[in-house]
Amino acid sequence: MKGSFALGALLLGAVACVGPQLVADERAGGETAIFAGGCFWCTEHDFEEVPGVLRVTSGYIGGHVANPTYEQVAGHHTGHAEAVEVIFDPKRVTYRQLVDRFWHLVDPTTADRQFCDWGGVGGPYRSEIFYLTDAQKRDADASLQEVERTKSFSQPIVTKITAATKFYRAEEYHQDYWKKNQIHYKMYRAGCGRDRRLAQLWGAAAGK
């Protein structure tokens, strides 16, 4: 599991995802989307590459413990999923476009896990869309229906679409992990088989 890759890292307490940067993003007209796609190092990387995305923050959502730590979440003690908060410019990229991309970043056929990361029931590595408004729910539901109609694989889609609860920012060493630890990140992503599985499911559309 991914926890073994974080051994030796400096552990900082998780705090709620609020602060000057979020306020600045909102004043700039940014909107918020939240997605859980397994390892948040990978999900953060994939969304940061989208034109129109202003900022991506790794964190935890969907659990029952306030201010969870990485050790608590990875140990299956809180019910949270590893997730990313995506602040985006709706004039450049829409919420629906982000949801459409999300499907091609995950394996929606596996419950409570993604790729090499296992989580058990309600696991921290599950894939899930957390909507913040009724309009986001409608877009997410419509996107799911389109994927169901056009997918080339036979397995059912089990990814949930859920009302967002409080999002907690993860420890600082997790933020932009793919930039701070490029070699280790690439080794983890390749070893976990993420891109191989995405290519099996989505073909040329994988990651897009």
MIDOSE-1310 file (N, C-alpha, C; in nm, 2 decimals, decimal comma, always signed):
residues 208
mkgs	+0,08/-0,12/+0,00/+0,00/+0,00/+0,00/+0,09/+0,13/+0,00; +0,03/+0,24/-0,03/+0,10/+0,36/-0,05/+0,16/+0,41/+0,08; +0,11/+0,37/+0,19/+0,16/+0,42/+0,32/+0,31/+0,39/+0,33; +0,36/+0,27/+0,28/+0,50/+0,24/+0,29/+0,59/+0,33/+0,22
falg	+0,53/+0,40/+0,12/+0,62/+0,50/+0,04/+0,64/+0,63/+0,12; +0,56/+0,65/+0,22/+0,57/+0,78/+0,29/+0,65/+0,77/+0,42; +0,71/+0,65/+0,45/+0,79/+0,63/+0,57/+0,90/+0,73/+0,57; +0,93/+0,79/+0,68/+1,04/+0,88/+0,70/+1,00/+1,02/+0,66
alll	+0,88/+1,05/+0,61/+0,84/+1,18/+0,57/+0,81/+1,26/+0,70; +0,82/+1,39/+0,69/+0,79/+1,47/+0,81/+0,64/+1,48/+0,82; +0,58/+1,44/+0,94/+0,44/+1,44/+0,95/+0,39/+1,57/+1,01; +0,30/+1,63/+0,94/+0,24/+1,76/+0,99/+0,09/+1,74/+1,01
gava	+0,03/+1,80/+1,11/-0,11/+1,78/+1,13/-0,20/+1,83/+1,02; -0,31/+1,76/+0,99/-0,40/+1,80/+0,88/-0,48/+1,91/+0,93; -0,51/+2,01/+0,85/-0,60/+2,12/+0,89/-0,71/+2,13/+0,78; -0,82/+2,19/+0,82/-0,93/+2,21/+0,73/-0,88/+2,30/+0,61
cvgp	-0,93/+2,27/+0,49/-0,89/+2,33/+0,37/-0,95/+2,47/+0,36; -0,91/+2,57/+0,44/-0,95/+2,70/+0,43/-0,83/+2,79/+0,44; -0,84/+2,92/+0,41/-0,73/+3,01/+0,43/-0,72/+3,11/+0,32; -0,61/+3,19/+0,32/-0,60/+3,30/+0,23/-0,60/+3,26/+0,08
qlva	-0,53/+3,14/+0,05/-0,53/+3,10/-0,09/-0,67/+3,07/-0,14; -0,75/+3,00/-0,06/-0,88/+2,97/-0,11/-0,97/+3,09/-0,12; -0,95/+3,19/-0,03/-1,03/+3,31/-0,04/-0,99/+3,39/-0,17; -0,85/+3,39/-0,20/-0,81/+3,45/-0,32/-0,86/+3,38/-0,45
dera	-0,87/+3,25/-0,45/-0,92/+3,18/-0,56/-1,07/+3,21/-0,58; -1,14/+3,22/-0,47/-1,29/+3,25/-0,49/-1,31/+3,39/-0,54; -1,22/+3,49/-0,49/-1,24/+3,63/-0,54/-1,20/+3,64/-0,69; -1,11/+3,55/-0,73/-1,07/+3,55/-0,87/-1,18/+3,48/-0,96
gget	-1,29/+3,43/-0,90/-1,39/+3,37/-0,98/-1,38/+3,22/-0,99; -1,29/+3,16/-0,91/-1,27/+3,02/-0,92/-1,39/+2,94/-0,85; -1,42/+2,83/-0,91/-1,52/+2,74/-0,85/-1,45/+2,61/-0,80; -1,52/+2,53/-0,72/-1,46/+2,42/-0,65/-1,52/+2,29/-0,70
aifa	-1,44/+2,19/-0,72/-1,48/+2,05/-0,74/-1,40/+1,96/-0,65; -1,46/+1,84/-0,61/-1,39/+1,75/-0,53/-1,41/+1,61/-0,58; -1,29/+1,54/-0,60/-1,29/+1,41/-0,65/-1,20/+1,32/-0,57; -1,24/+1,19/-0,55/-1,16/+1,09/-0,49/-1,12/+0,99/-0,60
ggcf	-0,99/+0,97/-0,63/-0,95/+0,88/-0,74/-0,84/+0,79/-0,70; -0,85/+0,74/-0,57/-0,74/+0,66/-0,52/-0,63/+0,75/-0,47; -0,50/+0,71/-0,50/-0,39/+0,79/-0,45/-0,40/+0,93/-0,49; -0,40/+1,02/-0,39/-0,42/+1,16/-0,42/-0,29/+1,22/-0,48
wcte	-0,18/+1,16/-0,47/-0,06/+1,21/-0,54/-0,09/+1,21/-0,69; -0,15/+1,10/-0,74/-0,17/+1,08/-0,88/-0,29/+1,17/-0,93; -0,39/+1,17/-0,85/-0,51/+1,25/-0,89/-0,48/+1,40/-0,90; -0,40/+1,44/-0,80/-0,36/+1,58/-0,80/-0,28/+1,61/-0,93
hdfe	-0,18/+1,53/-0,96/-0,10/+1,55/-1,08/-0,19/+1,56/-1,20; -0,28/+1,46/-1,22/-0,36/+1,46/-1,34/-0,45/+1,58/-1,36; -0,51/+1,63/-1,25/-0,59/+1,75/-1,26/-0,51/+1,88/-1,28; -0,39/+1,88/-1,22/-0,31/+2,00/-1,24/-0,27/+2,03/-1,38
evpg	-0,28/+1,92/-1,46/-0,24/+1,94/-1,60/-0,35/+1,99/-1,69; -0,47/+2,01/-1,63/-0,59/+2,05/-1,71/-0,59/+2,21/-1,72; -0,59/+2,26/-1,85/-0,60/+2,40/-1,87/-0,73/+2,46/-1,80; -0,71/+2,57/-1,73/-0,82/+2,62/-1,66/-0,83/+2,59/-1,51
vlrv	-0,75/+2,49/-1,47/-0,75/+2,45/-1,33/-0,65/+2,55/-1,26; -0,69/+2,61/-1,15/-0,61/+2,71/-1,09/-0,53/+2,65/-0,97; -0,58/+2,55/-0,91/-0,51/+2,49/-0,79/-0,57/+2,36/-0,76; -0,49/+2,27/-0,71/-0,53/+2,14/-0,67/-0,47/+2,11/-0,53
tsgy	-0,56/+2,07/-0,44/-0,51/+2,04/-0,30/-0,54/+1,90/-0,27; -0,45/+1,82/-0,21/-0,47/+1,69/-0,17/-0,53/+1,69/-0,03; -0,62/+1,60/+0,00/-0,69/+1,60/+0,13/-0,77/+1,48/+0,15; -0,86/+1,49/+0,25/-0,95/+1,38/+0,30/-1,09/+1,43/+0,31
iggh	-1,18/+1,34/+0,27/-1,33/+1,37/+0,27/-1,41/+1,25/+0,29; -1,53/+1,26/+0,35/-1,62/+1,15/+0,35/-1,61/+1,06/+0,48; -1,54/+1,11/+0,58/-1,53/+1,03/+0,70/-1,60/+1,08/+0,82; -1,57/+1,03/+0,94/-1,65/+1,06/+1,06/-1,56/+1,11/+1,17
vanp	-1,43/+1,15/+1,14/-1,34/+1,20/+1,24/-1,29/+1,34/+1,20; -1,30/+1,43/+1,29/-1,25/+1,57/+1,26/-1,10/+1,57/+1,25; -1,04/+1,65/+1,16/-0,90/+1,67/+1,15/-0,82/+1,54/+1,14; -0,85/+1,46/+1,04/-0,79/+1,33/+1,04/-0,64/+1,34/+0,99
tyeq	-0,56/+1,25/+1,04/-0,42/+1,25/+0,99/-0,41/+1,14/+0,89; -0,30/+1,14/+0,81/-0,27/+1,04/+0,71/-0,27/+0,90/+0,77; -0,21/+0,89/+0,88/-0,20/+0,76/+0,94/-0,34/+0,70/+0,98; -0,42/+0,79/+1,03/-0,56/+0,75/+1,06/-0,64/+0,71/+0,94
vagh	-0,63/+0,79/+0,83/-0,70/+0,76/+0,71/-0,65/+0,63/+0,65; -0,52/+0,62/+0,63/-0,46/+0,50/+0,57/-0,48/+0,38/+0,65; -0,50/+0,39/+0,78/-0,52/+0,28/+0,86/-0,67/+0,24/+0,87; -0,75/+0,30/+0,79/-0,90/+0,27/+0,78/-0,97/+0,30/+0,91
htgh	-0,93/+0,41/+0,98/-0,99/+0,44/+1,11/-1,09/+0,55/+1,11; -1,10/+0,62/+0,99/-1,19/+0,74/+0,99/-1,29/+0,74/+0,88; -1,29/+0,65/+0,79/-1,39/+0,64/+0,68/-1,36/+0,74/+0,57; -1,26/+0,82/+0,58/-1,23/+0,92/+0,47/-1,17/+0,86/+0,35
aeav	-1,19/+0,92/+0,24/-1,12/+0,89/+0,11/-1,01/+0,99/+0,09; -0,90/+0,94/+0,03/-0,80/+1,04/-0,02/-0,87/+1,11/-0,14; -0,86/+1,24/-0,14/-0,93/+1,32/-0,25/-0,85/+1,44/-0,28; -0,90/+1,51/-0,39/-0,84/+1,64/-0,42/-0,95/+1,74/-0,44
evif	-0,92/+1,86/-0,39/-1,01/+1,98/-0,41/-0,95/+2,05/-0,53; -1,03/+2,07/-0,63/-0,99/+2,13/-0,76/-1,05/+2,27/-0,77; -0,97/+2,38/-0,77/-1,02/+2,51/-0,79/-1,00/+2,54/-0,94; -1,11/+2,58/-1,01/-1,10/+2,60/-1,15/-1,17/+2,72/-1,20
dpkr	-1,13/+2,77/-1,31/-1,19/+2,89/-1,38/-1,30/+2,84/-1,47; -1,43/+2,86/-1,44/-1,54/+2,81/-1,52/-1,55/+2,87/-1,66; -1,47/+2,98/-1,68/-1,47/+3,04/-1,81/-1,38/+2,96/-1,90; -1,29/+2,88/-1,84/-1,19/+2,81/-1,92/-1,22/+2,66/-1,93
vtyr	-1,27/+2,61/-1,82/-1,31/+2,47/-1,81/-1,43/+2,45/-1,72; -1,53/+2,37/-1,77/-1,65/+2,36/-1,69/-1,64/+2,24/-1,60; -1,73/+2,24/-1,50/-1,74/+2,13/-1,41/-1,77/+2,00/-1,48; -1,86/+2,01/-1,58/-1,89/+1,88/-1,65/-1,76/+1,83/-1,73
qlvd	-1,68/+1,92/-1,78/-1,56/+1,87/-1,84/-1,46/+1,81/-1,74; -1,46/+1,86/-1,62/-1,37/+1,80/-1,52/-1,43/+1,66/-1,48; -1,56/+1,65/-1,47/-1,62/+1,51/-1,44/-1,59/+1,42/-1,55; -1,61/+1,46/-1,68/-1,58/+1,37/-1,79/-1,43/+1,33/-1,79
rfwh	-1,34/+1,41/-1,75/-1,20/+1,38/-1,74/-1,18/+1,28/-1,63; -1,25/+1,30/-1,52/-1,23/+1,22/-1,40/-1,25/+1,07/-1,43; -1,35/+1,04/-1,51/-1,37/+0,90/-1,54/-1,25/+0,83/-1,60; -1,18/+0,90/-1,69/-1,07/+0,85/-1,76/-0,94/+0,85/-1,67
lvdp	-0,95/+0,89/-1,55/-0,84/+0,89/-1,46/-0,85/+0,78/-1,35; -0,96/+0,71/-1,35/-0,99/+0,61/-1,25/-1,03/+0,48/-1,31; -1,03/+0,38/-1,23/-1,10/+0,25/-1,26/-1,23/+0,25/-1,19; -1,34/+0,28/-1,26/-1,47/+0,29/-1,19/-1,54/+0,16/-1,17
ttad	-1,47/+0,05/-1,20/-1,53/-0,09/-1,19/-1,49/-0,15/-1,06; -1,40/-0,09/-0,98/-1,36/-0,15/-0,85/-1,41/-0,07/-0,74; -1,47/-0,14/-0,64/-1,52/-0,07/-0,52/-1,42/-0,07/-0,41; -1,41/+0,05/-0,35/-1,32/+0,06/-0,23/-1,18/+0,04/-0,25
rqfc	-1,13/+0,06/-0,37/-0,99/+0,05/-0,40/-0,96/+0,11/-0,53; -0,83/+0,14/-0,56/-0,79/+0,18/-0,70/-0,65/+0,12/-0,72; -0,64/+0,04/-0,83/-0,52/-0,01/-0,88/-0,45/-0,10/-0,76; -0,33/-0,06/-0,72/-0,26/-0,15/-0,63/-0,30/-0,12/-0,48
dwgg	-0,37/-0,01/-0,46/-0,41/+0,03/-0,33/-0,54/-0,02/-0,28; -0,54/-0,11/-0,18/-0,66/-0,17/-0,13/-0,71/-0,10/-0,01; -0,84/-0,10/+0,01/-0,89/-0,02/+0,12/-1,00/-0,09/+0,21; -1,06/-0,20/+0,16/-1,17/-0,26/+0,23/-1,29/-0,17/+0,21
vggp	-1,40/-0,21/+0,28/-1,53/-0,14/+0,27/-1,51/+0,01/+0,31; -1,55/+0,09/+0,22/-1,54/+0,24/+0,24/-1,40/+0,28/+0,25; -1,31/+0,21/+0,18/-1,16/+0,23/+0,19/-1,12/+0,37/+0,15; -1,00/+0,41/+0,20/-0,95/+0,54/+0,17/-0,91/+0,56/+0,02
yrse	-0,89/+0,45/-0,05/-0,85/+0,46/-0,19/-0,97/+0,44/-0,29; -1,09/+0,46/-0,24/-1,21/+0,44/-0,33/-1,21/+0,56/-0,43; -1,29/+0,54/-0,54/-1,32/+0,65/-0,63/-1,46/+0,70/-0,60; -1,47/+0,83/-0,60/-1,60/+0,89/-0,57/-1,60/+1,04/-0,61
ifyl	-1,72/+1,08/-0,66/-1,74/+1,22/-0,69/-1,82/+1,28/-0,58; -1,77/+1,39/-0,53/-1,84/+1,46/-0,42/-1,89/+1,60/-0,47; -2,02/+1,61/-0,49/-2,08/+1,73/-0,55/-2,11/+1,83/-0,44; -2,09/+1,96/-0,47/-2,11/+2,07/-0,38/-2,24/+2,14/-0,40
tdaq	-2,31/+2,13/-0,52/-2,43/+2,19/-0,55/-2,52/+2,10/-0,62; -2,65/+2,14/-0,63/-2,74/+2,06/-0,71/-2,70/+2,05/-0,86; -2,65/+2,17/-0,91/-2,61/+2,17/-1,05/-2,49/+2,08/-1,07; -2,40/+2,07/-0,98/-2,29/+1,97/-0,99/-2,34/+1,83/-0,99
krda	-2,44/+1,80/-0,91/-2,50/+1,66/-0,91/-2,56/+1,63/-1,04; -2,63/+1,73/-1,10/-2,69/+1,70/-1,23/-2,59/+1,67/-1,33; -2,48/+1,75/-1,33/-2,37/+1,73/-1,43/-2,30/+1,60/-1,41; -2,28/+1,56/-1,28/-2,21/+1,43/-1,25/-2,30/+1,32/-1,30
dasl	-2,43/+1,33/-1,27/-2,52/+1,22/-1,31/-2,53/+1,21/-1,46; -2,54/+1,32/-1,53/-2,54/+1,32/-1,67/-2,41/+1,26/-1,73; -2,30/+1,29/-1,67/-2,17/+1,24/-1,72/-2,17/+1,09/-1,70; -2,22/+1,04/-1,58/-2,22/+0,90/-1,56/-2,31/+0,83/-1,66
qeve	-2,42/+0,88/-1,69/-2,51/+0,82/-1,79/-2,44/+0,81/-1,93; -2,37/+0,91/-1,96/-2,30/+0,91/-2,09/-2,19/+0,80/-2,09; -2,12/+0,79/-1,98/-2,01/+0,69/-1,97/-2,08/+0,55/-1,98; -2,19/+0,53/-1,91/-2,26/+0,40/-1,91/-2,30/+0,37/-2,05
rtks	-2,34/+0,47/-2,13/-2,39/+0,44/-2,27/-2,28/+0,41/-2,36; -2,16/+0,47/-2,34/-2,05/+0,46/-2,44/-1,94/+0,37/-2,40; -1,93/+0,33/-2,28/-1,81/+0,25/-2,23/-1,80/+0,12/-2,32; -1,67/+0,08/-2,33/-1,64/-0,04/-2,41/-1,62/-0,16/-2,33
fsqp	-1,61/-0,15/-2,20/-1,59/-0,26/-2,11/-1,73/-0,31/-2,05; -1,73/-0,43/-2,01/-1,86/-0,49/-1,97/-1,89/-0,47/-1,82; -1,79/-0,45/-1,74/-1,81/-0,45/-1,59/-1,89/-0,32/-1,56; -1,97/-0,34/-1,45/-2,05/-0,22/-1,41/-1,97/-0,12/-1,34
ivtk	-2,02/+0,01/-1,35/-1,95/+0,12/-1,28/-2,00/+0,13/-1,14; -1,91/+0,13/-1,05/-1,95/+0,13/-0,90/-1,91/+0,26/-0,83; -1,85/+0,35/-0,90/-1,81/+0,48/-0,84/-1,93/+0,55/-0,80; -1,93/+0,61/-0,67/-2,05/+0,67/-0,62/-2,04/+0,82/-0,65
itaa	-2,16/+0,88/-0,65/-2,17/+1,03/-0,66/-2,24/+1,07/-0,53; -2,17/+1,15/-0,45/-2,21/+1,17/-0,31/-2,20/+1,32/-0,28; -2,30/+1,37/-0,19/-2,29/+1,50/-0,14/-2,16/+1,52/-0,06; -2,09/+1,64/-0,09/-1,97/+1,66/-0,02/-1,99/+1,69/+0,13
tkfy	-1,90/+1,64/+0,21/-1,89/+1,68/+0,35/-1,76/+1,77/+0,36; -1,72/+1,78/+0,48/-1,60/+1,87/+0,50/-1,47/+1,81/+0,44; -1,40/+1,89/+0,37/-1,28/+1,85/+0,31/-1,16/+1,90/+0,40; -1,07/+1,81/+0,43/-0,96/+1,85/+0,52/-0,83/+1,84/+0,43
raee	-0,75/+1,94/+0,44/-0,62/+1,95/+0,37/-0,53/+1,85/+0,43; -0,46/+1,77/+0,34/-0,36/+1,67/+0,39/-0,23/+1,74/+0,43; -0,15/+1,67/+0,50/-0,02/+1,72/+0,55/+0,06/+1,77/+0,43; +0,14/+1,87/+0,46/+0,21/+1,95/+0,36/+0,30/+1,86/+0,27
yhqd	+0,36/+1,75/+0,33/+0,45/+1,67/+0,24/+0,37/+1,60/+0,13; +0,24/+1,59/+0,14/+0,16/+1,53/+0,04/+0,13/+1,62/-0,08; +0,13/+1,75/-0,05/+0,10/+1,85/-0,15/+0,20/+1,86/-0,26; +0,16/+1,85/-0,39/+0,25/+1,85/-0,50/+0,36/+1,74/-0,49
ywkk	+0,32/+1,63/-0,43/+0,42/+1,52/-0,41/+0,49/+1,49/-0,55; +0,41/+1,49/-0,65/+0,47/+1,45/-0,79/+0,57/+1,55/-0,84; +0,57/+1,67/-0,78/+0,68/+1,77/-0,82/+0,80/+1,76/-0,72; +0,77/+1,74/-0,59/+0,87/+1,74/-0,49/+0,96/+1,61/-0,50
nqih	+0,90/+1,50/-0,54/+0,96/+1,37/-0,53/+0,94/+1,30/-0,66; +0,99/+1,36/-0,77/+0,95/+1,31/-0,91/+0,99/+1,17/-0,93; +1,11/+1,13/-0,89/+1,16/+0,99/-0,92/+1,07/+0,89/-0,84; +1,06/+0,92/-0,72/+0,98/+0,83/-0,63/+0,83/+0,82/-0,68
ykmy	+0,78/+0,93/-0,72/+0,64/+0,93/-0,77/+0,62/+0,85/-0,89; +0,72/+0,87/-0,99/+0,71/+0,79/-1,11/+0,72/+0,64/-1,08; +0,81/+0,60/-0,99/+0,83/+0,46/-0,95/+0,70/+0,41/-0,89; +0,64/+0,48/-0,80/+0,51/+0,44/-0,74/+0,40/+0,42/-0,84
ragc	+0,39/+0,52/-0,93/+0,28/+0,52/-1,03/+0,29/+0,40/-1,12; +0,41/+0,38/-1,17/+0,44/+0,27/-1,26/+0,42/+0,14/-1,19; +0,47/+0,13/-1,07/+0,46/+0,00/-0,99/+0,32/-0,03/-0,96; +0,24/+0,07/-0,94/+0,10/+0,05/-0,90/+0,01/+0,00/-1,02
grdr	+0,06/+0,02/-1,14/-0,01/-0,02/-1,26/-0,12/+0,07/-1,30; -0,12/+0,19/-1,26/-0,23/+0,28/-1,28/-0,25/+0,31/-1,43; -0,15/+0,35/-1,50/-0,16/+0,38/-1,64/-0,19/+0,26/-1,73; -0,14/+0,15/-1,69/-0,17/+0,02/-1,77/-0,32/-0,01/-1,76
rlaq	-0,37/+0,00/-1,64/-0,51/-0,03/-1,62/-0,60/+0,07/-1,69; -0,56/+0,20/-1,68/-0,64/+0,30/-1,75/-0,65/+0,28/-1,90; -0,53/+0,24/-1,96/-0,53/+0,21/-2,10/-0,62/+0,09/-2,14; -0,62/-0,01/-2,05/-0,71/-0,13/-2,07/-0,86/-0,08/-2,08
lwga	-0,89/+0,01/-1,99/-1,03/+0,05/-1,98/-1,07/+0,15/-2,08; -0,99/+0,25/-2,10/-1,03/+0,37/-2,18/-0,96/+0,38/-2,31; -0,86/+0,30/-2,34/-0,79/+0,31/-2,47/-0,72/+0,44/-2,48; -0,73/+0,50/-2,60/-0,67/+0,63/-2,63/-0,72/+0,75/-2,54
aagk	-0,84/+0,73/-2,48/-0,90/+0,83/-2,40/-0,85/+0,83/-2,26; -0,76/+0,73/-2,22/-0,71/+0,72/-2,09/-0,64/+0,85/-2,05; -0,68/+0,91/-1,93/-0,62/+1,03/-1,88/-0,66/+1,15/-1,95; -0,76/+1,15/-2,04/-0,80/+1,27/-2,11/-0,94/+1,30/-2,09
